[in-house]
């Protein structure tokens, strides 16, 4: 260990841009054994492990790095899967540069440990060796209904099954995975990877009910009476609007509409896509990871040009730097400091362009934050055929919540106590529906903690 | 025992005897003079006149006694005794008479002893008893025959009768000896006892003693000598020895006393007396019961034998046999003893106290701590010598014959056929094992992970502790400090052994070096009954033995077989039974039931070996804490009077490291079978597919590592053998209830009376449930992750957890106060984690405006950075800290390791210069560049241990500062080799005050129960400031078990020291500082209220400099360039002066705000105001008794003197300085001064050297600008810190510490007559010398040239451990050396003249090699030696060197060149910069 002076940080190989644009497969290759070992060997094994401290899941990162360095994949697999419901997914999609790697001691001038890539490596290598996540071999008579199949729900199901609790999962779509399946494009997370986890859960005894929309196909109140507990992982699917003129114009879509549409197209040849960007100019508004996903998806779908417009500057983009770089490599253009003012449409109400105002960032205030200032009279227009709005999501706050006395706050977020229990003591909730749109890792955490609380209560 | 008024004592001592047993008054006069001349080894009370006690044990002055009796009308018969008694009132005399009568003795006269109270100080007078003499004769013929025995019996009965009386004490009651002693200074003893001035008061021998006690509340009865001994030193193993005497008492049978009388003699040891008094009690008891004088002496203070292959085999047999009956009373000791016929003196096994003797032409033997205590003309001295480690010298008064060590040994070893007895009866378990560590069936458990969870063997423990042990056979090393809560405050699972903090030696006794001085250490343990130790017979040889207390399966099986009636090997004396220590519920009662069943088994079924076994642990049964079981069983067996019959073996999963092992041993187990560490290791190695041989090797490593760890823990307390450590209870217990401690750990100190059996049981319930009952399928990892050593979220709390560090970094790098507030808020709201968190502040005043509070600049003056050496931290860090501290008017501390001279006088100079045990770079100019000289006695991270700077960290810069060559490993020994006791510390303080009279001398101690006592002693040794460090102090590298388990929180030590100083009226003469994890203003205010006037910051300062608490200092991988010498890493250093200034500004302002809110204007006013603290209102807090922290004594709470002036004003050297001043002003005025010197003139040369350094730096003056030609015997520390330009010639002799820290100049010691075999100087010469030359035509004492790094020295013989830890310089020894030569020697060279060709056996071969120099290859070395010899002859006219030179061709063949093995190039002339 502590070999950081002898070896530099090295990220996994990316596939050639020209090749990777031809498909929706992941762009990063998984580390090979020797590289993973060398990279893990750089770890300082700090007395104050900042990575672990920054990780919402409190993953035992230094511990599995040490095992990886010591070539003990079995043990690394065990530790890595102990706290995380799906480490190989987190390794791919977690914004490590803002969490573990961002806080890594070595990030100050030496190059952080490639924690995410090693995390992925450990599980993939383990799978190759035939290792599988372990679940309780004996299920109890306790039954929990998990609503939704996104990261929070999958996490909750994982930990419930490990504790020996039966899980029935209800997903309104045709496939499980929620955001992992339809929200994150394949070039970041291949769908087989998600399916593999879902399959293991089913193998461990989970009943997966797809195309079961709670509130329509099944009623929550029925579930409440039939099950020992309910976990709501229904996410935040309402897309935020820019609240500008003509927002509902034709050819103006939300990010989710695009991403899901494309993914469905990939899943099935028979699916008829609603959005076709091929040969068209596309503007994506937003600066987060989702915006980046839309940009890169559009490029892969054959858009003529793709411009990402964001009201702050590059520095202040919330999305991960890595994704920005990838998008740039793939040919995206960026228009920073551009705040949308109105959408320009033609006579039949289709988008033809967007009028923006230029902005500047103010000097950082006491707390170090800069805000956006609009420059008066700086209007400019960007022509486009298709407009994608990637401005974040909010919880949907479906009616069945109130019906089952599950309280929500003014923004529609489900209120829970420290055990992730809602105002209905039988119902637990976690993930975006509680927190608002957030990271996969926080959803995974909340699913895990809720599951722990449920099993503590049920198995007392 | 009350911590505040308890004491420890050290002293000057000796004896004087007429070899032919001729009484004379001159003998008495000489003895008193000798005693007077060692005044500086004693201490004086605050009244300036009361000594700590001195006294004389004299042969009965027959003539005098007969005269005074006759004057009272009593003509004494042939046989009479005189008792000296201290009584409270006259009425007690009647009881004395009655008891005498009962014992067939007649009191013929009582005499009030004439005294002159004007000779006493005020304190002594206040507590003076009535001093009487009782004249006794036998009352019958029978009594005549056993007169002495009856006297002893009478005295013991009287002592028991008056045990609750305050003053009652019998200094002596004997027909052979009489004691005159009291709380009087030696200079006044004759004045106080006019008897001693009577010309007919004639004696033939005298033991004399001058006491230095750490407290100022001495009592008359504490003065020495006792009835048969005078002791200089400290018995480290005293608790064990006392316990073991009680154990031995069970089986006493005597030829001298009837069983009924024996009963009346009990207890053997008087309660409430000092360690020395207990030793005296037991020695006297043995003698009184007919044990041979020499055998008794050598049984209690044996020479080392276990690991000393050079010792004669028959002598080893004697000691091995004796060890079955007696354990060493271990610790530094020079003891003079007598039984009236024999008189002798004995030195401890490690030679930690001085004992020097002369034999004169008028048949006198004088032994004393120093040479020259009598002005005996040189020509009258026939022999001048010293006792070496473990040696004894005796005198048979009956035949007028001196018995040297060899005579005594020959006598002892041939007295009985010990070797035969042992050969036939003593069995080593190993004898019955074919291949060790091969059988692992005991280590397989189907529920291993449950057991691991129960016993808290976490993933971290496996990875960080067990795996390294298995791999390397060594305890793992870590760095930084322990920032976790005490076990009692923790809210996560902790081991029950965590509640025990290891004790360590500081000041009054030295720790020892278990690695370099392995020769004195041993872990032998035995099984079998302790029989009647008074009797010598083959019975005692019947023992089962093991060389280690850590058993493995094979030894376990052998041990079991010996006690199993169904096995052919069965012997009834080892009959065993296994007792399960598991329970279902009700811990307290279950424990009692278990104990009852054990006692019953011992008494009724003849069980002799008790196995306490927790393996029955399962989902139903929980294991009692093994340490409770062991402690309770041990106490209960003793209470039942059957402890001597039983050996105890703990079979437990709780033990997996050295600390936990030591805890069980400390409370009485003979051996431990730690099955869980083996089981964990076997599991760990399972997948590695090791060969049987490899597996065996790995398992053996476990035993090796734990053994080494136990040795280290013992050595911290200065104990060298396991048998002396066993039952020693050398732990502070923190946070258990007094109920538990009284039942199980009676002999340990309890701090923070807290959790009782029910609380412990609650914890056990919780752990058990978690381990066995809760299902953990959601966990893939079957054990807990840990978090005790390194931070883990939701694990154990760490005071420097990542968020604290991040907040601190953002605060100091931005200088924004709100960032500090965020940091402060996080720290102050951490909950009840550390001791201080349990207190809130309740002021007695209204808040005031902050403008009225003293300025931050005033507060800055109280801040100091903690000692961190250049070496442990990078030059950038070291300099930035110094600059920042200087900028705000605070102080920085150089740490141990020197400082670049270019920094002296600049803003990068550290005001505090540290003097630590390695003495690296301690030169006259270094000392002179400081305003504060800090003696580091102990370090919070690893009190009682030394350190090591590995060669790869010794860069050219560091090497030059430390006077060595790059790449040489530098070892700091555990003790200061010039501080083995309090009077030694006083001597070092004196040395330092000579060399730099303007500096304050501070002494750094570590918090532990009893630190108050030590602090009082340090104040009496004239320190100006005392630092109480917390256990959380950091380190660049230390074993994890030391970081975690030794030392207490500073809060506990600080208030104890503060109150003890007050109780002893010493608080005003010394100021207090504390350090240990201080972070915010609130910490400062609380520390002040607990008694601190100033505040040290170590880890905090490093954190400000960028440290992220990575704990990799020891790996040289510090990513922020703080704790490393690596150039690439150092480029990442972000520390700046501003960051530190920001930090201290925040804290000072924080303090000001708190002060304002409390209504106080300055810190001074809240120092010691613990009445402003209040225990927080919290249910958990209510469990603990914080009374000791809130205890308040009357009196001044702050230091009120400028400096703590030594009693010795050093007039001699001051007058010399005046004379030589012209030469200092202008070195052209060369001077030669002729003068007489005596042992009272101490540290000669230091003051003048300091004065020269002030103006000229270490360059000093041109060679021999000032030359002293002195005659006589110089006092201690001759030529300490000597500088270039000074030459000191002595015709006569010198005492200990000649050339200590010498940097230049020359010291030459020659006896008047070289034809006699004279020892010319004492112990520990050239300690830490960095240059200069020393020539002595005679032999010198122990530890010659210890840690020398530059001096050239030629002597003609040395004691043991010569050239220990040497890192440079050249030494020539033209005579015999003692054993363990060159231990830890990593640099420098030595030439040894070895005519007997046995030197190599006495060499410690670990690091050095000896080569012949009569080869062509060694041409250079050979002629370098020749040049040195010529120089020696020129300086000293050495006859020996002259003769060697004359016969150089032949004699060169008898020389060895000794050099470190890994030194490639020999720096032949370090003096010339090679």
Interface residues (C-beta under 8 A of the other chain):
Chain A: X2 X4 X5 X44 X45 X46 X47 X48 X49 X50 X52 X53 X58 X60 X62 X63 X66 X72 X74 X78 X79 X81 X82 X103 X105 X106 X108 X109 X110 X133 X134 X135 X136 X159 X162 X163 X164 X366 X451 X452 X455 X459
Chain B: X459 X463 X478 X480 X687 X775 X777 X778 X779 X780 X781 X785 X789 X790 X791 X792 X793 X794 X798 X800 X801 X802 X803 X805 X806 X816 X818 X1108 X1109 X1110 X1111 X1112 X1115 X1117 X1119 X1120 X1126 X1128 X1129 X1132
